[in-house]
Amino acid sequence: MEADLNPLTSTAALAYLGDAVFELRVREMLLARDECSASPHALNKQARKYVSAQAQSAMYHAIFPLLNEHEQSIMKRGRNLHSTSRAKNADVTAYRHATGLETLFGYLHERNDQTRINELFSVCINHINNA
């Protein structure tokens, strides 16, 4: 399982990286929707729909069945990561699922698998938009 990971990349590091990867994708999506004339405050408000722990927890459950065994294992590692930080507006379970999702995106970014990131990001966004 870990053979294709940089041995120095911890689960926490993947979650940290994945948080940034996911946030960047959301921002790019919002700007691509021709909303670049919106104020940064308005854009951040729209982004919260996708980057909140509650939304990412829902995304976790939406994509989990679509993942291969290895990807599921990566998400579970992130979900089971014991973090010292807490989400401001989410319960512990939602926060842990969100961390699992971020870990997977960090892992895929580390592997430079942009095709898979795009596929899963699309499913995530569609899930929230259709909820």
BAFI-3210 file (N, C-alpha, C; in Angstrom, 3 decimals, decimal comma, padded with zeros to 6 digits):
// residues 131
n [1|2|3|4|5|6|7|8|9|10|11|12|13|14|15|16|17|18|19|20|21|22|23|24|25|26|27|28|29|30|31|32|33|34|35|36|37|38|39|40|41|42|43|44|45|46|47|48|49|50|51|52|53|54|55|56|57|58|59|60|61|62|63|64|65|66|67|68|69|70|71|72|73|74|75|76|77|78|79|80|81|82|83|84|85|86|87|88|89|90|91|92|93|94|95|96|97|98|99|100|101|102|103|104|105|106|107|108|109|110|111|112|113|114|115|116|117|118|119|120|121|122|123|124|125|126|127|128|129|130|131]
n.u [000,820|001,849|003,959|004,072|004,201|005,942|008,281|008,616|006,302|003,758|000,530|-000,759|000,569|-000,281|-003,008|-002,911|-001,794|-003,759|-005,959|-005,282|-005,106|-007,755|-009,125|-007,975|-008,925|-011,669|-011,711|-010,722|-012,819|-014,973|-014,098|-013,977|-016,609|-017,307|-017,487|-015,690|-015,959|-017,104|-016,824|-014,022|-014,996|-017,607|-016,966|-015,569|-017,653|-019,274|-017,501|-017,409|-019,554|-018,575|-016,156|-016,518|-016,466|-018,773|-019,806|-017,634|-017,596|-019,966|-019,233|-017,178|-018,613|-020,046|-018,132|-016,734|-017,679|-016,868|-014,188|-011,044|-009,623|-007,164|-007,297|-009,475|-008,307|-006,409|-008,113|-009,358|-007,160|-006,696|-009,129|-008,961|-006,929|-005,526|-006,124|-005,024|-006,378|-009,624|-012,758|-014,520|-017,268|-018,426|-019,184|-017,183|-017,099|-017,835|-015,721|-013,568|-014,168|-013,987|-011,271|-010,308|-011,135|-009,606|-007,067|-007,005|-007,104|-004,695|-002,909|-003,385|-002,553|000,134|000,978|000,711|-001,622|-003,635|-005,823|-007,403|-007,930|-009,481|-011,700|-012,798|-013,183|-015,151|-017,317|-017,666|-018,392|-020,723|-022,306|-022,747|-023,952|-026,315|-027,601]
n.v [-001,184|001,312|001,552|003,202|005,707|008,593|007,953|009,823|011,193|011,783|010,743|012,929|014,998|014,529|015,063|017,765|018,821|017,972|019,463|022,002|021,461|020,747|023,088|024,883|023,793|024,265|027,070|027,612|026,506|028,180|030,609|029,888|029,683|032,102|033,940|035,720|038,394|038,775|039,755|039,063|038,349|037,449|035,300|033,652|033,029|031,496|029,410|028,126|026,435|024,154|023,526|023,124|021,161|019,609|019,463|018,213|015,821|014,673|014,382|012,535|010,197|009,979|009,454|007,247|004,540|004,477|004,239|002,515|-000,277|000,495|003,328|003,667|002,755|004,774|006,949|006,046|005,974|008,714|009,474|008,194|009,499|010,997|014,079|017,205|019,488|020,999|021,175|024,209|024,421|021,870|018,428|015,894|013,518|014,291|016,027|014,260|012,605|014,533|015,076|012,638|012,721|014,917|013,840|011,849|013,453|014,820|012,683|011,822|014,084|014,131|011,920|012,931|012,545|013,849|013,334|011,518|013,094|015,093|013,556|012,606|015,013|016,182|014,437|014,912|017,671|017,652|016,080|017,713|019,924|018,799|018,050]
n.w [000,000|000,815|-000,845|-003,089|-002,078|-000,976|001,466|003,466|003,625|005,642|006,908|008,047|006,719|004,108|004,405|005,061|002,703|000,897|001,743|000,816|-001,950|-002,554|-001,820|-003,661|-006,078|-005,757|-005,706|-008,276|-009,759|-009,049|-010,133|-012,825|-013,405|-014,280|-012,276|-011,488|-011,234|-008,848|-005,410|-003,227|-000,709|-001,318|-002,975|-001,162|000,557|-001,135|-001,594|000,871|000,833|-000,268|000,984|003,660|006,666|006,979|004,342|003,051|004,411|003,505|000,847|001,106|001,714|-000,650|-002,640|-001,734|-002,416|-005,062|-005,179|-005,560|-003,776|-002,637|-002,675|-000,975|001,359|001,807|002,289|004,615|006,342|006,633|007,764|010,209|011,427|014,219|015,267|016,574|016,212|015,843|014,118|013,670|013,231|013,104|013,848|015,478|013,981|011,344|010,835|010,862|008,673|006,661|006,826|005,935|003,243|002,352|002,725|000,771|-001,568|-001,231|-001,414|-004,080|-005,422|-004,704|-006,108|-008,575|-010,053|-011,850|-013,479|-012,017|-009,776|-010,995|-011,832|-009,370|-008,008|-009,564|-009,107|-006,369|-006,317|-007,878|-006,252|-003,994|-005,222|-006,116|-003,866]
ca.u [000,000|002,645|005,115|004,123|004,241|007,213|008,314|008,610|004,986|002,860|-000,892|-001,065|001,083|-001,181|-004,248|-002,579|-001,654|-005,071|-006,801|-004,910|-005,468|-009,202|-009,480|-007,574|-009,881|-012,930|-011,521|-010,642|-014,167|-015,781|-013,647|-014,331|-018,046|-017,439|-017,835|-014,494|-016,315|-017,589|-015,828|-013,422|-015,916|-018,683|-016,375|-015,309|-018,952|-019,662|-016,555|-017,738|-020,527|-017,823|-014,970|-016,853|-016,339|-020,043|-019,865|-016,606|-018,029|-020,943|-018,465|-016,482|-019,554|-020,457|-017,102|-016,124|-017,945|-016,259|-012,743|-010,457|-009,269|-006,035|-007,796|-010,288|-007,363|-005,840|-009,146|-009,541|-006,006|-006,961|-010,281|-008,540|-005,847|-005,867|-005,703|-005,147|-007,276|-011,046|-013,538|-015,298|-018,708|-018,752|-018,930|-015,915|-017,228|-017,777|-014,359|-012,680|-014,442|-013,416|-009,825|-010,098|-011,254|-008,436|-005,914|-007,032|-006,705|-003,260|-002,233|-003,475|-001,692|001,519|001,232|000,491|-002,718|-004,615|-007,025|-008,233|-008,389|-010,577|-012,868|-013,384|-013,636|-016,416|-018,341|-017,871|-019,116|-022,074|-023,037|-023,173|-024,878|-027,585|-028,136]
ca.v [000,000|002,509|001,470|004,291|006,968|009,063|007,480|010,944|011,813|011,212|010,934|014,313|015,841|014,354|015,779|019,189|019,098|017,762|020,612|023,064|021,011|020,815|024,517|025,468|023,331|024,981|028,456|027,601|026,231|029,384|031,600|029,394|029,915|033,508|034,678|036,456|039,780|038,788|040,166|037,936|037,935|036,657|034,041|032,819|032,553|030,410|028,306|027,407|025,388|022,968|023,225|022,906|019,766|018,927|019,171|017,238|014,544|014,136|013,987|011,301|009,081|009,892|008,867|006,036|003,325|004,579|004,135|001,188|-000,668|001,305|004,674|003,567|002,633|006,105|007,775|005,554|006,451|010,114|009,527|007,700|010,336|011,713|015,459|018,061|020,597|020,676|022,058|025,174|024,282|020,503|017,429|015,173|012,532|015,008|016,544|013,136|012,223|015,588|014,843|011,499|013,209|015,741|012,944|011,229|014,450|015,037|011,503|011,848|015,179|013,660|010,984|013,698|011,897|014,913|012,754|010,978|014,250|015,712|012,657|012,591|016,359|016,357|013,700|015,644|018,922|017,293|015,575|018,865|020,754|018,095|017,664]
ca.w [000,000|000,980|-001,714|-004,047|-001,346|-000,457|002,850|004,388|003,588|006,646|006,676|008,390|005,643|002,965|004,718|004,962|001,274|000,270|002,077|-000,122|-003,298|-002,686|-001,785|-004,938|-007,090|-005,549|-006,141|-009,744|-010,250|-008,886|-011,107|-014,156|-013,579|-014,621|-011,075|-011,087|-010,918|-007,470|-004,421|-002,506|000,362|-001,932|-003,430|000,018|001,038|-002,031|-001,403|002,105|000,495|-000,687|001,791|005,070|007,111|006,710|002,909|002,704|004,965|002,549|-000,336|001,501|001,566|-002,050|-003,516|-001,176|-003,196|-006,390|-005,033|-005,487|-002,402|-002,171|-002,407|000,243|002,466|002,031|002,931|005,987|007,123|006,958|008,672|011,517|011,929|015,450|015,091|017,755|015,891|015,734|013,257|014,432|013,023|012,722|014,879|015,314|012,906|010,062|010,697|010,533|007,287|005,826|006,820|005,047|001,862|002,078|002,638|-000,557|-002,561|-001,061|-001,955|-005,543|-005,867|-004,514|-007,216|-009,799|-010,773|-012,073|-014,070|-010,929|-008,998|-011,742|-011,782|-008,030|-007,687|-010,276|-008,355|-005,118|-006,569|-008,320|-005,086|-003,176|-006,010|-006,286|-002,550]
c.u [000,866|003,814|005,216|004,082|005,671|007,258|008,303|007,234|004,058|001,411|-001,284|-000,592|000,197|-002,493|-004,031|-002,486|-003,005|-006,046|-006,538|-005,308|-006,970|-009,667|-009,138|-008,545|-011,212|-012,795|-011,450|-012,023|-015,030|-015,391|-014,002|-015,822|-018,338|-017,928|-016,655|-014,785|-016,840|-016,456|-015,214|-014,318|-017,030|-018,156|-016,097|-016,601|-019,441|-018,765|-016,897|-018,753|-019,815|-016,693|-015,264|-016,688|-017,621|-020,132|-018,844|-016,918|-019,039|-020,247|-017,725|-017,386|-019,984|-019,412|-016,560|-016,424|-017,290|-014,749|-012,279|-010,020|-008,146|-006,485|-008,671|-009,394|-006,749|-006,863|-009,371|-008,391|-006,216|-008,096|-009,866|-007,396|-006,314|-005,262|-005,883|-006,069|-008,708|-011,712|-014,377|-016,790|-019,119|-018,497|-017,663|-015,982|-017,124|-016,361|-013,400|-012,907|-013,861|-011,901|-009,481|-010,153|-010,024|-007,179|-005,852|-006,597|-005,225|-002,440|-002,230|-002,611|-000,221|001,923|001,094|-000,587|-003,871|-005,915|-007,957|-008,750|-009,586|-011,848|-013,567|-013,897|-014,992|-017,564|-018,678|-018,741|-020,551|-022,913|-023,570|-024,198|-026,256|-028,222|-029,350]
c.v [001,250|002,560|002,648|005,655|007,315|008,658|008,612|011,624|011,113|011,444|012,369|015,272|015,734|015,094|017,286|019,612|019,006|018,882|021,745|022,712|021,188|022,277|025,195|025,057|024,061|026,416|028,543|027,390|027,489|030,457|031,179|029,575|031,366|034,333|035,511|037,922|039,904|039,199|038,930|037,433|037,051|035,308|033,107|032,250|031,387|029,185|027,486|026,294|024,065|022,583|023,064|021,433|018,987|018,528|018,099|015,861|013,888|013,651|012,676|010,108|008,896|009,195|007,542|004,778|003,316|004,355|002,689|000,927|000,202|002,721|004,697|003,500|003,986|006,982|007,338|005,997|007,893|010,260|009,144|008,491|011,080|013,107|016,235|019,238|020,092|021,655|022,983|024,868|022,874|019,558|016,652|014,192|013,199|015,513|015,424|012,644|013,257|015,423|013,658|011,903|014,029|014,881|012,282|012,229|014,790|013,904|011,529|012,969|014,769|012,697|011,656|013,063|012,891|014,380|012,236|012,104|014,885|014,870|012,749|013,961|016,617|015,647|014,441|016,886|018,621|016,799|016,731|019,712|020,114|017,674|018,499]
c.w [000,000|-000,011|-002,676|-003,381|-000,980|001,014|003,880|004,464|004,572|006,242|006,975|007,294|004,406|003,184|004,572|003,495|000,581|000,558|001,090|-001,552|-003,517|-002,715|-003,106|-006,039|-006,970|-006,047|-007,663|-010,360|-010,174|-009,900|-012,534|-014,449|-013,929|-013,439|-010,593|-010,824|-009,490|-006,532|-003,761|-001,377|-000,190|-002,404|-002,258|000,589|000,182|-001,826|-000,169|001,873|000,198|000,262|003,276|005,417|006,817|005,240|002,530|003,287|004,028|001,282|-000,088|001,233|000,111|-002,914|-003,008|-002,001|-004,574|-006,370|-005,111|-004,044|-001,821|-001,823|-001,150|001,475|002,819|002,743|004,376|006,887|007,547|007,948|010,087|012,134|013,172|015,367|016,386|017,491|015,741|014,776|014,120|014,381|012,614|013,884|014,531|014,144|011,541|009,809|010,286|009,103|006,325|005,728|005,928|003,581|001,479|001,935|001,272|-001,628|-002,448|-001,650|-003,488|-006,123|-005,776|-005,635|-008,575|-010,682|-010,968|-012,681|-012,984|-010,030|-009,691|-011,676|-010,431|-007,618|-008,342|-009,549|-007,055|-005,320|-006,996|-007,158|-004,241|-003,937|-006,149|-004,971|-002,178]
res [m|e|a|d|l|n|p|l|t|s|t|a|a|l|a|y|l|g|d|a|v|f|e|l|r|v|r|e|m|l|l|a|r|d|e|c|s|a|s|p|h|a|l|n|k|q|a|r|k|y|v|s|a|q|a|q|s|a|m|y|h|a|i|f|p|l|l|n|e|h|e|q|s|i|m|k|r|g|r|n|l|h|s|t|s|r|a|k|n|a|d|v|t|a|y|r|h|a|t|g|l|e|t|l|f|g|y|l|h|e|r|n|d|q|t|r|i|n|e|l|f|s|v|c|i|n|h|i|n|n|a]
***
